[in-house]
Amino acid sequence: MKNNKYKLIFTFCVIIISQIIILYFYNENILNNYMSSKFEKDKKYIENISKEFEFNSKRYNTILQDSSIPKLLSEFKENSSRTEIEEDFLYLYNQLNFKTEHKPHIKIFSKDNVLVASSDFEKNRYKRRQCIINFNIESEFDKIKEKSIAPNKRNSFSKIFLFKVKFNKSNVGIVEISYDSESYQNLFFKRLDKGFDILLKNEDQNTTYFSYLKNKEYISISPKDIYNMESIKEAVMASIDIKVLNNGDNFYKFIKINNSVQFVSFIKINESNNSGYFVVYSDSLFLKGFNDGLYFQIIMSIILIIILAILFKSIYKAHEQILNIATHDTLTGLHNREYFDSKLKEMDKREISVLMIDIDFFKKINDTYGHDIGDKALKRFANLITPLISENEIFIRWGGEEFYIVTNKKNKDLEIFAEEIRKNIEFNSEYEDIPKFTCTIGVSNINETSGDLKKLFILTDKKLYKGKELGRNRIQLTLGD
């Protein structure tokens, strides 16, 4: 019975553990697939923006190359007047059909790396007089056609494309076309319901990253006015380990902020160096629902575990009841023949002794006092002997008024044990409306039958009837007088 109990407990534990493992890996797999897919979309969109900038830059460069600019550059000297080039360039710049909402910054340099014209002149913003990169136009230009620039003294970010200006197959200057953080920001603002930021490495403090929060450079709210960007950025940055940023790898994470769940993609600006990240924020209803759904699944799992526990308890209780009915005598509560057969197999048969006990004149008790009193007598008999039985001994009702005890006692100990049982019945059987009764006990040891178990029970039965012939209320150790 204990083995069956342990099997049921083990099965129950396996069900619970399996449910938890399946739930964990199932949710983990769904979450990882979702976040990986979402990150790849953000990364792809950043790549598409860069490609769009590159495409536009090539288109603008082609227009400039077909204009009067190359010829004017070929004639330009360091002390020459820039007026004519500036006028032609600004006129051309204003005529360009820009694809994005934000125009790029375009600058033209002579072959001596001297600023000749800039789209920023009209706004009085541009102060730099040399190309962003110092180079020899003939020998090094092919190495630097495109570059993402880290923060400079103005704490700005630029995606820069460089093109050689040729006239009559000679290099006469440089066209620098750049897109700053605002260009990226405008595209995100226009096309996506997402927040956007650029996280650049602070060159003054090599291990410190900072996020630009100026309204002119970065969006503070999303198009639908659902983002409080400053609080989101602060929460995100507070959750990021600086070591992760310094590793310079793409990564993503989600964090819970108030009642929303933010999915944040960190996409490297440059593959070749660790200058910073494009950061894309999105309010993920899926992740919020996933979290809520996960809580729901946990609650349902707990409910399922409780149901299984109740079911297990009911099944085990029913199992015990069935097992109890199958292995116990319903009247006395003692074990029966079925239990006796299974239990006997577990005992060391080399040392066993058998006591066969019969209540004397039990039929007379039934006939005189009725079967109800007879049943009470049987219960009284079982209750008087049970306290004398140890855990490694078997005490069963064989049938009617006959009982068996199987023990490892032998010789004098066996005789004393049998006599103790007989006396206990003789002097304590009378109780309330139960009359006094006695018993006769046949006693045998396995050595008497040379280890033959079947013959042992036959011998014990013969001794019992011999004891009855000799007057009852006695223990019978032999077949003689």
SULLINBEL-V968474 format. One record per residue. N is the residue number from 0. RES is the residue in one letter. PHI is phi in radians with two decimals (999 if undefined). PSI is psi in whole degrees, 0 to 359 (none if undefined). NEAR is the number of other ideal C-beta (glycine too) atoms within 8 Angstrom. Layout:
# SULLINBEL-V968474
N_RES_PHI_PSI_NEAR / N_RES_PHI_PSI_NEAR
This chain:
# SULLINBEL-V968474
0_M_999_321_7 / 1_K_-1.13_321_5 / 2_N_-1.08_319_6 / 3_N_-1.13_322_9 / 4_K_-1.09_314_10 / 5_Y_-1.12_324_8 / 6_K_-1.10_318_8 / 7_L_-1.16_318_12 / 8_I_-1.10_317_9 / 9_F_-1.08_315_8 / 10_T_-1.07_318_8 / 11_F_-1.09_316_11 / 12_C_-1.11_319_8 / 13_V_-1.08_318_8 / 14_I_-1.08_314_9 / 15_I_-1.12_311_10 / 16_I_-1.09_318_8 / 17_S_-1.08_317_8 / 18_Q_-1.07_316_11 / 19_I_-1.15_316_9 / 20_I_-1.11_313_8 / 21_I_-1.07_315_8 / 22_L_-1.07_316_11 / 23_Y_-1.12_307_8 / 24_F_-1.21_326_8 / 25_Y_-1.12_311_8 / 26_N_-1.18_321_11 / 27_E_-1.09_318_8 / 28_N_-1.15_315_8 / 29_I_-1.07_314_9 / 30_L_-1.12_314_9 / 31_N_-1.10_317_8 / 32_N_-1.10_318_8 / 33_Y_-1.13_311_11 / 34_M_-1.17_321_11 / 35_S_-1.10_316_8 / 36_S_-1.12_317_8 / 37_K_-1.15_320_13 / 38_F_-1.11_316_11 / 39_E_-1.09_324_8 / 40_K_-1.15_316_8 / 41_D_-1.09_317_14 / 42_K_-1.12_318_11 / 43_K_-1.10_322_8 / 44_Y_-1.18_320_10 / 45_I_-1.07_316_11 / 46_E_-1.08_321_8 / 47_N_-1.15_324_8 / 48_I_-1.10_315_10 / 49_S_-1.10_320_9 / 50_K_-1.15_322_8 / 51_E_-1.14_319_11 / 52_F_-1.09_319_13 / 53_E_-1.13_316_10 / 54_F_-1.06_313_8 / 55_N_-1.09_320_12 / 56_S_-1.10_318_12 / 57_K_-1.13_322_10 / 58_R_-1.16_315_8 / 59_Y_-1.12_320_12 / 60_N_-1.09_319_12 / 61_T_-1.07_319_8 / 62_I_-1.11_317_10 / 63_L_-1.14_321_14 / 64_Q_-1.13_330_11 / 65_D_-1.55_4_5 / 66_S_-1.69_194_9 / 67_S_-1.44_352_6 / 68_I_-1.01_310_15 / 69_P_-0.98_317_13 / 70_K_-1.13_317_8 / 71_L_-1.14_323_11 / 72_L_-1.15_323_16 / 73_S_-1.12_334_10 / 74_E_-1.67_355_7 / 75_F_-1.35_135_12 / 76_K_-2.03_161_5 / 77_E_-0.99_325_6 / 78_N_-1.70_7_3 / 79_S_-1.27_163_7 / 80_S_-1.37_140_4 / 81_R_-1.62_356_9 / 82_T_-0.97_310_6 / 83_E_-1.13_318_8 / 84_I_-1.13_317_14 / 85_E_-1.07_315_11 / 86_E_-1.11_312_8 / 87_D_-1.09_318_12 / 88_F_-1.15_312_14 / 89_L_-1.14_323_12 / 90_Y_-1.09_314_8 / 91_L_-1.12_319_12 / 92_Y_-1.05_316_10 / 93_N_-1.25_341_6 / 94_Q_-1.56_348_6 / 95_L_-1.14_140_9 / 96_N_-1.59_88_4 / 97_F_-1.26_138_8 / 98_K_-1.40_326_5 / 99_T_-1.68_165_10 / 100_E_-1.20_332_6 / 101_H_-1.85_122_8 / 102_K_-1.22_145_8 / 103_P_-1.30_164_14 / 104_H_-1.59_124_14 / 105_I_-2.10_131_14 / 106_K_-2.30_144_14 / 107_I_-2.07_130_17 / 108_F_-2.09_149_13 / 109_S_-1.32_172_11 / 110_K_-1.16_346_10 / 111_D_-1.62_12_5 / 112_N_1.14_40_11 / 113_V_-1.93_131_9 / 114_L_-1.12_127_11 / 115_V_-1.92_318_12 / 116_A_-2.66_151_12 / 117_S_-2.61_143_10 / 118_S_-1.20_345_13 / 119_D_-1.51_351_10 / 120_F_-1.03_318_10 / 121_E_-1.18_339_6 / 122_K_-1.72_359_6 / 123_N_1.00_35_6 / 124_R_-1.79_330_5 / 125_Y_-1.49_128_11 / 126_K_-2.10_339_4 / 127_R_-1.24_133_6 / 128_R_-1.87_359_5 / 129_Q_-2.24_160_9 / 130_C_-1.06_149_12 / 131_I_-0.99_335_10 / 132_I_-2.14_129_8 / 133_N_-1.42_129_5 / 134_F_-2.76_164_9 / 135_N_-1.66_117_6 / 136_I_-1.05_331_12 / 137_E_-1.47_322_5 / 138_S_-1.79_335_5 / 139_E_-2.05_354_8 / 140_F_-1.07_321_14 / 141_D_-1.08_342_5 / 142_K_-1.45_347_5 / 143_I_-2.30_45_10 / 144_K_-1.20_333_8 / 145_E_-2.54_142_9 / 146_K_-2.71_139_8 / 147_S_-1.66_127_11 / 148_I_-1.74_133_10 / 149_A_-1.33_179_10 / 150_P_-1.02_138_10 / 151_N_-1.88_200_7 / 152_K_-1.10_337_3 / 153_R_-1.58_7_5 / 154_N_0.89_54_7 / 155_S_-2.16_163_9 / 156_F_-2.11_139_13 / 157_S_-2.45_138_11 / 158_K_-1.75_116_14 / 159_I_-2.04_136_13 / 160_F_-2.10_132_14 / 161_L_-2.00_137_15 / 162_F_-2.35_138_12 / 163_K_-1.32_141_10 / 164_V_-1.76_125_15 / 165_K_-2.03_145_10 / 166_F_-2.46_122_10 / 167_N_0.93_43_5 / 168_K_1.17_12_4 / 169_S_-1.92_144_7 / 170_N_-1.32_119_10 / 171_V_-2.04_355_12 / 172_G_3.03_189_15 / 173_I_-2.29_139_14 / 174_V_-1.90_123_13 / 175_E_-1.91_115_14 / 176_I_-1.98_121_14 / 177_S_-2.26_151_14 / 178_Y_-2.22_124_11 / 179_D_-1.64_185_11 / 180_S_-1.03_328_11 / 181_E_-1.15_329_9 / 182_S_-1.11_313_13 / 183_Y_-1.08_317_13 / 184_Q_-1.07_318_12 / 185_N_-1.10_321_11 / 186_L_-1.15_319_12 / 187_F_-1.14_319_13 / 188_F_-1.09_320_9 / 189_K_-1.35_321_6 / 190_R_-1.89_335_5 / 191_L_-2.19_149_5 / 192_D_-1.57_62_6 / 193_K_-2.47_154_10 / 194_G_-1.56_153_12 / 195_F_-2.46_143_14 / 196_D_-2.62_160_12 / 197_I_-2.11_124_15 / 198_L_-1.87_113_12 / 199_L_-1.95_149_14 / 200_K_-1.32_130_11 / 201_N_-1.33_113_10 / 202_E_-1.20_342_6 / 203_D_-1.38_332_3 / 204_Q_-2.28_102_5 / 205_N_-1.02_333_6 / 206_T_-1.86_12_5 / 207_T_-1.94_134_8 / 208_Y_-1.92_149_11 / 209_F_-2.44_154_7 / 210_S_-1.95_132_10 / 211_Y_-1.41_127_11 / 212_L_-2.05_12_8 / 213_K_-1.22_135_6 / 214_N_-1.03_326_5 / 215_K_-1.23_335_4 / 216_E_-1.79_331_10 / 217_Y_-2.40_149_13 / 218_I_-1.30_136_11 / 219_S_-1.71_340_9 / 220_I_-2.40_161_8 / 221_S_-1.41_168_12 / 222_P_-0.94_327_5 / 223_K_-1.67_11_5 / 224_D_1.11_34_6 / 225_I_-1.86_354_6 / 226_Y_-1.81_128_12 / 227_N_-1.73_88_7 / 228_M_-1.08_321_15 / 229_E_-1.10_315_8 / 230_S_-1.18_324_8 / 231_I_-1.13_313_13 / 232_K_-1.08_317_12 / 233_E_-1.07_317_8 / 234_A_-1.15_318_11 / 235_V_-1.13_311_13 / 236_M_-1.13_328_9 / 237_A_-1.17_335_6 / 238_S_-1.62_354_7 / 239_I_-1.65_130_9 / 240_D_-1.33_129_5 / 241_I_-1.03_332_9 / 242_K_-1.14_326_6 / 243_V_-1.14_317_9 / 244_L_-1.11_317_12 / 245_N_-1.22_342_8 / 246_N_-1.14_332_7 / 247_G_1.31_22_7 / 248_D_-1.82_153_6 / 249_N_-1.10_143_9 / 250_F_-2.79_171_6 / 251_Y_-2.59_160_12 / 252_K_-2.80_167_8 / 253_F_-2.25_144_11 / 254_I_-2.36_150_10 / 255_K_-1.64_123_8 / 256_I_-2.19_115_9 / 257_N_0.95_241_4 / 258_N_-1.77_9_3 / 259_S_-2.06_163_8 / 260_V_-2.08_120_13 / 261_Q_-1.70_127_15 / 262_F_-1.70_127_13 / 263_V_-2.18_123_13 / 264_S_-1.79_131_13 / 265_F_-1.93_111_12 / 266_I_-2.05_125_12 / 267_K_-1.03_137_12 / 268_I_-1.25_314_11 / 269_N_-2.12_134_8 / 270_E_-1.27_333_3 / 271_S_-1.48_338_3 / 272_N_-2.58_166_5 / 273_N_-1.71_70_9 / 274_S_-1.61_344_9 / 275_G_2.67_191_12 / 276_Y_-2.39_146_10 / 277_F_-1.44_133_14 / 278_V_-2.07_123_14 / 279_V_-2.00_124_14 / 280_Y_-1.86_138_16 / 281_S_-2.54_138_12 / 282_D_-1.39_109_10 / 283_S_-1.68_108_11 / 284_L_-1.18_328_6 / 285_F_-1.09_312_7 / 286_L_-1.13_322_11 / 287_K_-1.11_315_11 / 288_G_-1.14_325_8 / 289_F_-1.12_314_13 / 290_N_-1.06_313_10 / 291_D_-1.08_319_8 / 292_G_-1.15_325_8 / 293_L_-1.14_317_9 / 294_Y_-1.06_319_8 / 295_F_-1.08_317_8 / 296_Q_-1.14_323_10 / 297_I_-1.12_316_9 / 298_I_-1.07_316_8 / 299_M_-1.12_324_8 / 300_S_-1.14_319_11 / 301_I_-1.11_317_8 / 302_I_-1.07_317_8 / 303_L_-1.08_318_9 / 304_I_-1.09_318_10 / 305_I_-1.10_316_8 / 306_I_-1.07_316_8 / 307_L_-1.12_323_11 / 308_A_-1.13_316_9 / 309_I_-1.13_317_8 / 310_L_-1.09_317_8 / 311_F_-1.04_314_11 / 312_K_-1.07_318_8 / 313_S_-1.15_316_8 / 314_I_-1.11_315_9 / 315_Y_-1.14_320_10 / 316_K_-1.12_316_8 / 317_A_-1.13_321_8 / 318_H_-1.09_317_10 / 319_E_-1.13_321_10 / 320_Q_-1.12_315_8 / 321_I_-1.11_317_8 / 322_L_-1.13_321_10 / 323_N_-1.13_318_8 / 324_I_-1.13_321_8 / 325_A_-1.27_333_7 / 326_T_-2.00_2_10 / 327_H_-2.20_151_11 / 328_D_-1.39_124_10 / 329_T_-1.17_334_5 / 330_L_-1.42_307_8 / 331_T_-1.63_343_9 / 332_G_1.42_359_8 / 333_L_-1.35_163_12 / 334_H_-1.18_158_12 / 335_N_-1.96_193_11 / 336_R_-1.08_319_8 / 337_E_-1.05_315_8 / 338_Y_-1.14_319_11 / 339_F_-1.02_315_14 / 340_D_-1.09_318_8 / 341_S_-1.28_322_8 / 342_K_-1.25_325_10 / 343_L_-1.06_329_11 / 344_K_-1.18_336_6 / 345_E_-1.49_346_5 / 346_M_-1.50_155_11 / 347_D_-1.33_104_6 / 348_K_-1.28_352_9 / 349_R_-1.34_342_6 / 350_E_-2.13_5_8 / 351_I_-1.37_150_14 / 352_S_-2.22_152_14 / 353_V_-2.17_134_12 / 354_L_-2.02_121_15 / 355_M_-1.85_122_15 / 356_I_-2.07_136_15 / 357_D_-2.29_132_13 / 358_I_-1.27_128_13 / 359_D_-1.24_135_11 / 360_F_0.90_41_8 / 361_F_-1.16_326_13 / 362_K_-1.08_325_6 / 363_K_-1.16_323_7 / 364_I_-1.10_315_14 / 365_N_-1.09_316_11 / 366_D_-1.20_324_5 / 367_T_-1.46_316_7 / 368_Y_-1.89_349_9 / 369_G_1.73_161_7 / 370_H_-1.21_333_6 / 371_D_-1.11_317_7 / 372_I_-1.20_324_13 / 373_G_-1.06_318_12 / 374_D_-1.12_320_9 / 375_K_-1.12_324_10 / 376_A_-1.12_319_15 / 377_L_-1.11_318_13 / 378_K_-1.13_319_11 / 379_R_-1.08_318_11 / 380_F_-1.04_312_15 / 381_A_-1.13_321_13 / 382_N_-1.21_330_7 / 383_L_-1.32_327_11 / 384_I_-1.54_325_15 / 385_T_-0.88_317_9 / 386_P_-1.10_342_5 / 387_L_-1.54_353_8 / 388_I_-1.65_130_8 / 389_S_-1.51_172_5 / 390_E_-1.12_328_3 / 391_N_-1.60_14_5 / 392_E_-1.97_156_10 / 393_I_-1.99_132_12 / 394_F_-2.27_115_11 / 395_I_-2.32_157_13 / 396_R_-1.63_118_13 / 397_W_-1.40_326_10 / 398_G_2.72_144_5 / 399_G_1.00_236_5 / 400_E_-1.81_15_7 / 401_E_-1.73_138_10 / 402_F_-2.36_153_15 / 403_Y_-2.12_143_13 / 404_I_-2.22_129_13 / 405_V_-1.98_127_12 / 406_T_-2.46_165_12 / 407_N_-1.67_2_10 / 408_K_-1.21_152_7 / 409_K_-2.66_169_9 / 410_N_0.94_230_6 / 411_K_-1.13_322_5 / 412_D_-1.07_323_8 / 413_L_-1.17_318_13 / 414_E_-1.14_318_11 / 415_I_-1.12_319_8 / 416_F_-1.07_315_12 / 417_A_-1.14_319_12 / 418_E_-1.20_325_9 / 419_E_-1.09_320_9 / 420_I_-1.14_313_15 / 421_R_-1.05_315_14 / 422_K_-1.16_321_8 / 423_N_-1.06_321_11 / 424_I_-1.25_316_14 / 425_E_-1.08_318_11 / 426_F_-1.70_351_6 / 427_N_-2.21_4_8 / 428_S_-1.25_325_14 / 429_E_-1.22_125_7 / 430_Y_-2.78_122_6 / 431_E_0.92_242_3 / 432_D_-1.61_8_5 / 433_I_-1.59_124_11 / 434_P_-1.29_164_9 / 435_K_-1.19_139_6 / 436_F_-2.52_163_15 / 437_T_-2.18_181_12 / 438_C_-2.53_157_14 / 439_T_-2.05_139_15 / 440_I_-2.22_124_16 / 441_G_-1.65_132_17 / 442_V_-2.21_130_15 / 443_S_-2.52_154_12 / 444_N_-2.05_151_11 / 445_I_-1.04_334_13 / 446_N_-1.18_338_7 / 447_E_-1.22_339_8 / 448_T_-2.00_18_11 / 449_S_0.99_37_5 / 450_G_1.49_5_8 / 451_D_-1.52_111_7 / 452_L_-1.20_319_11 / 453_K_-1.10_316_6 / 454_K_-1.18_332_8 / 455_L_-1.08_316_15 / 456_F_-1.23_324_10 / 457_I_-1.15_318_8 / 458_L_-1.11_317_12 / 459_T_-1.11_321_14 / 460_D_-1.10_319_10 / 461_K_-1.13_320_10 / 462_K_-1.13_322_16 / 463_L_-1.04_313_15 / 464_Y_-1.23_331_9 / 465_K_-1.14_320_12 / 466_G_-1.12_323_15 / 467_K_-1.15_321_10 / 468_E_-1.12_329_6 / 469_L_-1.58_11_9 / 470_G_2.10_356_6 / 471_R_1.15_180_10 / 472_N_0.87_53_9 / 473_R_-2.72_166_10 / 474_I_-1.82_140_12 / 475_Q_-2.05_111_13 / 476_L_-1.66_340_6 / 477_T_-2.36_177_6 / 478_L_-1.64_357_6 / 479_G_-1.59_185_3 / 480_D_-1.25_none_2
